Amino acid sequence: MLKLPLCPYCGARFFYREIRKARHGTNGVCPHCGKTFRVYGRAGKMILYLISAVLLVGLNFFLISIPAMNLLFLLSVTALGVAAVRLLVPYTVRYGPL
């Protein structure tokens, strides 16, 4: 499920930073073969955000039941969870022929 996308024409694998640059547009260009392709990924990104939100809320409810838990620790756990999810977003992008 979570893997870096391939060029639909030449099959070349893209690097993480190339995907982060091209994820905002609807079209991209392969640096290997030079052909234009379509960028898909909204559904995968929304599913990733939904699953992570449910897991983070559940984790926070579990942690808040601990008597000695403070708000700063809960905030840091949530911030680390959000940062981890942001790092996984390029793995949900898919490329297709134009």
C-alpha positions in Angstrom: 0.0 0.0 0.0 2.6 2.6 1.0 5.3 2.7 -1.7 6.8 5.4 -3.8 5.2 5.8 -7.2 6.6 4.6 -10.6 6.5 6.4 -13.9 3.6 5.0 -15.9 5.7 5.0 -19.1 9.3 4.0 -18.3 8.7 2.4 -14.8 11.4 4.6 -13.1 11.0 5.0 -9.3 10.9 8.6 -8.0 12.8 9.9 -5.1 11.0 11.2 -2.0 11.9 14.9 -2.7 10.8 14.7 -6.3 7.4 13.4 -5.2 7.0 16.2 -2.6 7.6 18.8 -5.3 5.1 17.3 -7.8 2.3 16.4 -5.3 0.6 19.8 -5.5 0.1 19.8 -9.3 -2.2 17.7 -11.4 0.4 16.9 -14.0 4.1 16.0 -13.7 7.1 15.3 -15.9 9.3 12.2 -15.6 12.9 13.3 -15.2 14.0 10.0 -16.8 11.9 9.7 -20.0 10.5 13.3 -20.2 6.9 12.3 -20.6 4.0 14.0 -18.9 1.8 12.0 -16.5 -1.2 12.7 -14.2 -0.8 12.9 -10.4 -3.3 11.0 -8.3 -3.4 10.8 -4.5 -6.3 12.7 -2.9 -8.1 9.6 -1.8 -5.0 7.9 -0.3 -4.1 11.1 1.5 -7.5 11.5 3.0 -7.6 7.8 4.2 -4.2 8.3 5.7 -5.3 11.4 7.6 -8.5 9.8 8.7 -6.8 6.7 10.1 -4.1 8.7 11.8 -6.7 11.1 13.4 -8.6 8.1 14.9 -5.4 6.6 16.2 -4.1 9.8 17.7 -7.4 10.6 19.4 -7.5 7.0 20.8 -3.9 7.4 22.0 -4.7 10.7 23.6 -7.7 9.2 25.4 -5.6 6.4 26.6 -2.8 8.7 27.8 -5.1 11.1 29.6 -6.4 8.3 31.7 -3.0 8.0 33.4 -3.2 10.1 36.6 0.3 11.7 36.3 -0.2 12.8 32.7 0.3 16.4 31.8 -0.9 18.5 28.9 2.6 19.2 27.5 3.3 15.5 27.1 0.0 15.0 25.3 0.7 17.9 23.0 4.2 16.5 22.2 2.8 13.0 21.4 0.2 14.5 19.1 2.7 16.8 17.4 5.0 13.8 16.8 2.1 11.8 15.4 1.2 14.6 13.0 4.8 15.0 11.9 5.0 11.2 11.2 1.9 11.3 9.1 3.2 14.3 7.1 6.3 12.3 6.3 4.1 9.4 4.9 2.0 11.6 2.6 4.3 11.1 -0.5 3.8 7.4 -0.2 0.1 7.8 -1.1 0.7 9.6 -4.4 0.2 7.6 -7.6 1.1 8.5 -11.2 -1.0 7.5 -14.2 -0.8 8.1 -18.0 -2.2 11.4 -19.3 
